[in-house]
Amino acid sequence: MPERLWRKTTEGQVVRTPAPARPAPAAPNADGQVAAPAAASGRRRASLWLALRLGFRDVYDYAGMVLVMSLGFAFLGGLGFIGGQALGKALFGGVPGAGGPVLATLLAMVGLAVVGGPLAGGLFHYARNATGRQEPEIFDLRWGFTRAVRPCLGLAAMQAAAVTVLIANLIFYARVGGWAGPVLFSVFLYLTAFWGLTTLYQWPLLLEQQVGPWQAVRRSVLLVLDNLAFSLGLGLVVLVLSVLSWLTAVGGVLVWAGGLAILLTQATRELLRKYTLLPPDPTLDPMAEEEA
């Protein structure tokens, strides 16, 4: 509909309608790209490249703490897993057939969740403060044991239970003949892959948004569904880095846990900025750094 160029005032005079103000041209961002106006674009697009670049930069900046976090997680998490497995063998070693090893493995997963859950909370708490430039310190690692034991144990238990159920179904349907076995195996294979993508965001969401385990899982599902390409790219990067790290074993022990905590935190923060739930990265926007 064309705009009215003239209007009539209350005194009966005919005057020209002032032209609407034009928005100022958008300034280029850190990547040299000019973002579309908010009214036209609605919300900015999340950049996996930017998230990875910031994540690897922070891993380098906090290399010493990445080493400490990775070593601590490998040592304490391994103790929890081995301790649970040893307890399972002591309790169920006499169970005939595959029942004994299965129950011992379940107790090993419980031991890993009990120790690894609060420990992961501490790692991601440090990663949150590091990526947000909020004066991270080594005492952040105890956060999961001192201030958030229940939510950390809850999220770890949900993740361990989901992985156990999915893998058990994959093993079961891989042995089922006929047409039903392959079909159901494929279904659970896709479910396992989807669950793996959601776990990329669950710990960062638990820390960044201060929500409970169930809310963190639910919001991670929504993030994956709304950002499938971003999540697939991130999942591929995490898979490649994990394989390369644990092929040498040394890399897995020294950098895997701490490095992934920072990378996944930066990736989740990039998605939250897309929905304007976080301000711009303070290291890329000097005005945001001054306001913070």
Disulfide bonds with the S-S distance in Angstrom:
none
